[in-house]
Amino acid sequence: MNEKHDLEGLMPEDVELRIIVNKPQVCPIPTGSTSSEEHESFYTELSEHHLHTAETAINLYPNGTGTVMIPVTVTDQNNRPVPGVNVTFHVEAMNPTGTGWRTEDGMVARFGTKSRNKIRQRIQNGRIRLLGTLSRTTAITDSVGSAETLYTVSHIGGNQPQMATEHVITAIGTDSITTTTINIGYDWMAPIPSVENGLRIIGAIGTHVHKDLVPRLQMLGETIARARWTYPVTITAGNLRWGGLYPPHFTHQQGTELDVRPMTTDGKRGTWQQKNYDRPRTQELVDLLTNIGAGKIYFNDPQIIGASRLAGHDNHLHVSFTAPVTNMLQLTDGTKPSPGNLALT
């Protein structure tokens, strides 16, 4: 239930929406050709052209801004470049697929009712990309037989075992087709650790964080277990396996954000206004999270020191660690972490 509320982080403002799902186009028969012999000659010549791509696999992060040029070269049967050939490009989603990931209506439906207009607007204006886009879908080869298009990555990393993949399909007519695979995901994700009586995960679809946070969360859980808190800390949302857009969240994309329940007297979920809310323990939790590198914590109890108020954060703490995480994780006094640095009362 905590995943229905989240920090509404900003996406890049200057992204232009150009979602391309065009099918390859067959090169037209030259005008003025009327005989079947001329038609056959034209397509025979076309079928003898060969299409070459520089790379067959490329890795990008699911941030909606990464780009890569897709260059192609057309040669004849003697490996000589052929100018003036019409080349088509389009993008296909391979993994994950389905309307819930790749269509506007499907993605919008995965967000809470109060957030749906906002997510729809961001998809429509290009601040969120559900599929990689291309700068052009057709091109004519130049004097050295070359053509190119610029691919911009989507925001889809997904939660499946393998990285998300999209294909850029390049074609000459219907006979010569090449595929460039775009692998999409953050390679630094690792599972959130669980510590008996110290740290647990409940109800989270996204159970990953940046790998550099794992030892800190492990230490947090072990310290709480040694201090014999009555109930462990509960994480209700991390990040998806490969990062990127994580509905119904607007953030939680790069492995540096978590949702955590406030501490309660019975170990059950609740808000800061309810009778089972444990304010002293929640304050200790905020202090510990700050010690392990949390740069911003949102939670609406006005008496908690170190947290800021934000709509939708009555029943969970949104914890954001400073990015990049690597080489950042040290305590506020500059010392390296150790269990002694996380002393609890």
C-alpha positions as CSV (number, residue, x, y, z in Angstrom):
1,M,0.0,0.0,0.0
2,N,2.9,2.3,0.6
3,E,3.8,2.1,-3.0
4,K,0.7,4.2,-3.9
5,H,2.4,7.3,-2.6
6,D,5.8,8.6,-3.6
7,L,8.0,11.6,-4.0
8,E,7.1,13.2,-7.3
9,G,10.7,13.7,-8.7
10,L,11.4,15.7,-11.8
11,M,12.3,14.1,-15.1
12,P,14.4,15.9,-17.7
13,E,12.6,19.0,-18.9
14,D,14.1,19.2,-22.4
15,V,13.2,15.8,-23.8
16,E,11.3,15.8,-27.0
17,L,8.8,13.1,-27.6
18,R,9.4,11.2,-30.8
19,I,8.2,7.6,-30.3
20,I,8.7,5.7,-33.5
21,V,7.1,2.4,-34.2
22,N,7.1,2.5,-38.0
23,K,7.4,-0.7,-40.0
24,P,10.2,-1.0,-42.6
25,Q,9.1,0.6,-45.9
26,V,9.6,-1.2,-49.3
27,C,11.6,1.0,-51.7
28,P,9.3,2.2,-54.4
29,I,9.6,1.1,-58.0
30,P,11.3,3.8,-60.1
31,T,8.8,6.1,-61.8
32,G,8.4,5.5,-65.5
33,S,9.1,1.8,-65.2
34,T,6.2,-0.1,-66.7
35,S,7.3,-3.5,-67.9
36,S,7.5,-6.6,-65.7
37,E,11.1,-7.0,-66.8
38,E,12.1,-3.6,-65.5
39,H,10.3,-4.3,-62.2
40,E,12.1,-7.6,-61.9
41,S,15.5,-6.0,-62.8
42,F,14.9,-3.3,-60.1
43,Y,14.2,-5.8,-57.3
44,T,17.0,-8.1,-58.4
45,E,19.4,-5.2,-58.1
46,L,18.0,-4.2,-54.8
47,S,18.3,-7.8,-53.4
48,E,22.0,-7.8,-54.2
49,H,22.6,-4.9,-51.9
50,H,24.0,-5.7,-48.5
51,L,23.4,-3.8,-45.3
52,H,26.0,-3.5,-42.6
53,T,25.8,-2.1,-39.0
54,A,28.9,-1.1,-37.0
55,E,27.7,-2.7,-33.7
56,T,25.2,-5.4,-33.0
57,A,24.8,-4.8,-29.2
58,I,24.9,-1.6,-27.1
59,N,24.3,-1.0,-23.4
60,L,22.6,2.1,-22.1
61,Y,21.0,3.2,-18.8
62,P,17.2,3.6,-18.6
63,N,17.3,7.3,-18.0
64,G,15.5,8.6,-21.2
65,T,18.5,10.7,-22.2
66,G,21.3,8.3,-23.3
67,T,21.9,8.3,-27.0
68,V,23.8,6.3,-29.6
69,M,24.2,6.8,-33.3
70,I,23.2,3.8,-35.4
71,P,25.3,4.0,-38.6
72,V,24.7,1.6,-41.5
73,T,26.5,1.1,-44.8
74,V,25.0,-0.4,-48.0
75,T,27.3,-2.3,-50.4
76,D,26.8,-4.2,-53.6
77,Q,27.8,-7.9,-54.2
78,N,31.4,-6.7,-54.8
79,N,31.5,-4.9,-51.4
80,R,31.4,-1.5,-53.1
81,P,29.4,1.3,-51.4
82,V,26.1,2.1,-53.0
83,P,24.7,5.7,-52.8
84,G,21.1,6.7,-53.2
85,V,19.5,3.7,-51.5
86,N,16.5,4.2,-49.2
87,V,17.1,2.8,-45.7
88,T,14.4,2.5,-43.1
89,F,14.7,2.3,-39.3
90,H,12.3,1.4,-36.5
91,V,12.4,0.4,-32.9
92,E,10.8,-2.8,-31.4
93,A,10.4,-3.6,-27.7
94,M,11.7,-7.1,-26.9
95,N,11.8,-7.3,-23.1
96,P,9.8,-6.4,-21.2
97,T,6.8,-6.2,-23.5
98,G,3.1,-5.8,-23.0
99,T,0.7,-2.8,-22.7
100,G,1.5,-2.2,-19.0
101,W,5.1,-1.3,-20.0
102,R,4.9,0.0,-23.6
103,T,1.6,1.8,-24.1
104,E,0.5,5.1,-22.6
105,D,-2.9,3.8,-21.3
106,G,-1.3,0.7,-19.9
107,M,1.3,2.6,-18.0
108,V,-1.1,5.2,-16.8
109,A,-3.3,2.5,-15.3
110,R,-0.5,1.4,-13.1
111,F,-0.4,4.7,-11.2
112,G,-2.8,5.9,-8.6
113,T,-5.8,7.9,-9.7
114,K,-4.3,11.2,-8.4
115,S,-1.1,10.7,-10.4
116,R,-2.6,9.5,-13.7
117,N,-2.9,12.9,-15.4
118,K,0.6,13.8,-14.4
119,I,2.1,10.5,-15.8
120,R,0.1,10.8,-18.9
121,Q,1.3,14.4,-19.5
122,R,4.9,13.3,-19.0
123,I,4.6,10.5,-21.5
124,Q,2.9,12.8,-24.0
125,N,5.5,15.6,-23.7
126,G,8.5,13.1,-23.8
127,R,9.6,13.5,-20.3
128,I,8.9,9.7,-19.9
129,R,9.8,7.4,-22.8
130,L,8.1,4.0,-23.0
131,L,10.1,3.1,-26.1
132,G,13.4,4.3,-27.5
133,T,13.0,7.0,-30.2
134,L,14.8,7.7,-33.4
135,S,15.9,11.0,-35.0
136,R,14.8,9.7,-38.4
137,T,13.0,6.6,-39.7
138,T,14.2,6.9,-43.3
139,A,17.5,8.0,-44.9
140,I,19.2,7.9,-48.3
141,T,22.7,6.6,-48.4
142,D,25.3,9.2,-49.2
143,S,28.2,9.0,-51.7
144,V,30.0,6.4,-49.6
145,G,26.9,4.3,-49.1
146,S,26.3,5.4,-45.5
147,A,23.2,6.5,-43.5
148,E,22.5,6.9,-39.9
149,T,19.9,7.6,-37.2
150,L,20.2,8.7,-33.6
151,Y,18.6,6.4,-31.0
152,T,17.5,7.8,-27.6
153,V,17.0,5.3,-24.8
154,S,13.7,4.7,-23.0
155,H,13.0,4.8,-19.3
156,I,12.2,1.1,-19.2
157,G,14.6,-1.2,-17.3
158,G,12.1,-3.6,-15.8
159,N,12.2,-6.2,-13.1
160,Q,12.8,-9.3,-15.2
161,P,15.9,-11.6,-14.8
162,Q,17.7,-10.2,-17.9
163,M,18.3,-6.6,-18.9
164,A,15.6,-4.8,-20.9
165,T,16.1,-5.0,-24.6
166,E,15.0,-3.0,-27.6
167,H,15.9,-3.7,-31.2
168,V,16.7,-1.0,-33.8
169,I,15.7,-2.7,-37.1
170,T,17.3,-1.4,-40.3
171,A,16.1,-2.5,-43.6
172,I,16.4,-2.1,-47.4
173,G,13.1,-3.1,-48.8
174,T,12.2,-6.5,-47.4
175,D,15.3,-8.5,-48.3
176,S,18.2,-7.0,-46.4
177,I,17.5,-6.4,-42.7
178,T,19.9,-5.9,-39.8
179,T,19.2,-5.7,-36.0
180,T,21.0,-3.6,-33.4
181,T,20.3,-4.8,-29.8
182,I,20.0,-2.1,-27.2
183,N,20.5,-3.6,-23.7
184,I,18.9,-1.3,-21.1
185,G,19.6,-1.3,-17.3
186,Y,21.8,-0.1,-14.5
187,D,24.4,-2.8,-13.9
188,W,25.1,-1.6,-10.3
189,M,21.8,-3.0,-8.8
190,A,21.9,-5.6,-6.0
191,P,19.2,-7.2,-3.7
192,I,18.3,-5.4,-0.6
193,P,19.6,-7.4,2.4
194,S,17.4,-8.9,5.0
195,V,18.6,-9.2,8.6
196,E,16.8,-11.3,11.2
197,N,15.1,-9.1,13.8
198,G,16.8,-6.0,12.1
199,L,15.7,-5.4,8.6
200,R,12.9,-6.9,6.5
201,I,11.2,-6.2,3.1
202,I,7.4,-6.4,2.9
203,G,5.1,-5.8,-0.1
204,A,7.9,-4.4,-2.4
205,I,8.0,-5.2,-6.1
206,G,11.3,-3.4,-6.4
207,T,13.7,-5.1,-4.0
208,H,17.1,-3.7,-5.3
209,V,19.4,-0.8,-4.5
210,H,22.7,0.4,-5.6
211,K,25.3,-2.2,-4.7
212,D,27.2,0.3,-2.5
213,L,24.2,0.7,-0.3
214,V,24.0,-3.0,0.5
215,P,26.7,-3.1,3.2
216,R,25.2,0.0,4.9
217,L,21.8,-1.5,5.0
218,Q,23.3,-4.7,6.2
219,M,25.0,-2.9,9.0
220,L,21.9,-0.9,9.9
221,G,19.9,-4.2,10.2
222,E,22.6,-5.9,12.3
223,T,22.9,-2.9,14.6
224,I,19.2,-2.8,15.2
225,A,19.1,-6.6,15.9
226,R,22.0,-6.2,18.4
227,A,20.1,-3.4,20.1
228,R,17.1,-5.7,20.4
229,W,14.5,-3.4,19.0
230,T,11.1,-5.0,19.5
231,Y,10.4,-4.9,15.8
232,P,12.7,-4.7,12.7
233,V,12.8,-1.8,10.2
234,T,10.5,-2.5,7.3
235,I,11.3,-1.5,3.7
236,T,8.3,-1.4,1.4
237,A,9.9,-0.2,-1.9
238,G,13.3,-0.2,-3.3
239,N,14.1,-0.1,-7.0
240,L,13.5,-2.5,-9.9
241,R,16.1,-5.1,-10.9
242,W,17.4,-3.0,-13.7
243,G,16.2,0.4,-12.6
244,G,14.2,2.9,-14.7
245,L,10.5,3.7,-14.4
246,Y,8.9,1.9,-11.4
247,P,5.1,2.4,-11.4
248,P,3.4,3.8,-9.3
249,H,6.5,5.8,-8.4
250,F,7.9,8.9,-10.1
251,T,11.3,8.3,-8.5
252,H,13.0,5.1,-7.3
253,Q,14.8,4.7,-10.6
254,Q,18.6,4.6,-10.0
255,G,19.0,2.5,-6.9
256,T,19.4,5.4,-4.4
257,E,15.9,5.6,-3.0
258,L,13.8,3.6,-0.5
259,D,10.4,3.7,1.2
260,V,10.5,2.7,4.9
261,R,7.6,2.3,7.3
262,P,7.6,4.5,10.4
263,M,8.2,2.5,13.6
264,T,5.2,1.3,15.5
265,T,4.5,-0.3,18.9
266,D,3.0,-3.4,17.4
267,G,5.2,-3.9,14.3
268,K,2.2,-3.2,12.0
269,R,1.9,-0.5,9.4
270,G,0.4,2.8,10.3
271,T,0.7,6.5,10.0
272,W,2.2,9.0,12.3
273,Q,-1.3,10.1,13.5
274,Q,-2.3,6.6,14.7
275,K,-2.1,5.3,18.2
276,N,0.4,2.6,17.4
277,Y,3.0,5.1,16.1
278,D,6.3,5.0,17.9
279,R,7.8,8.5,17.6
280,P,11.0,7.9,19.7
281,R,12.0,4.8,17.6
282,T,11.1,6.6,14.4
283,Q,13.4,9.5,15.4
284,E,16.2,7.0,16.1
285,L,15.6,5.4,12.7
286,V,15.9,8.8,10.9
287,D,19.1,9.5,12.8
288,L,20.6,6.2,11.6
289,L,19.5,6.6,8.0
290,T,21.2,10.0,8.0
291,N,24.3,8.5,9.4
292,I,24.5,6.0,6.6
293,G,24.3,8.6,3.9
294,A,20.6,9.6,3.5
295,G,20.6,13.0,1.9
296,K,16.9,13.7,2.1
297,I,14.1,12.1,4.1
298,Y,10.4,12.9,3.6
299,F,8.0,12.1,6.4
300,N,5.1,14.2,7.7
301,D,5.5,14.0,11.5
302,P,6.4,17.6,12.3
303,Q,8.2,16.6,15.5
304,I,10.7,14.4,13.7
305,I,14.0,16.1,13.3
306,G,15.8,15.5,10.1
307,A,12.8,14.9,7.9
308,S,10.8,17.2,5.6
309,R,7.1,17.2,5.1
310,L,5.6,16.3,1.7
311,A,2.1,15.3,0.7
312,G,1.5,11.5,0.6
313,H,4.1,10.7,3.2
314,D,2.0,10.0,6.3
315,N,2.5,6.3,6.3
316,H,6.1,6.0,5.1
317,L,9.5,7.6,5.0
318,H,10.9,8.3,1.6
319,V,14.7,8.0,1.9
320,S,16.9,9.4,-0.8
321,F,20.7,8.8,-0.8
322,T,23.0,11.2,-2.5
323,A,24.0,10.1,-6.0
324,P,26.3,8.9,-7.1
325,V,26.6,6.5,-4.2
326,T,30.1,5.2,-5.0
327,N,32.7,6.9,-2.8
328,M,30.0,8.9,-1.0
329,L,29.2,6.6,1.8
330,Q,30.9,7.9,4.9
331,L,29.6,9.2,8.2
332,T,28.9,12.9,8.7
333,D,32.1,13.3,10.7
334,G,34.2,11.9,7.9
335,T,35.0,8.5,9.6
336,K,34.5,5.2,7.9
337,P,31.4,3.2,9.1
338,S,31.6,0.6,11.8
339,P,29.0,-0.9,14.1
340,G,30.2,1.5,16.8
341,N,29.4,4.5,14.7
342,L,25.7,3.4,14.7
343,A,25.3,3.2,18.5
344,L,21.6,3.0,19.6
345,T,20.0,4.0,22.8
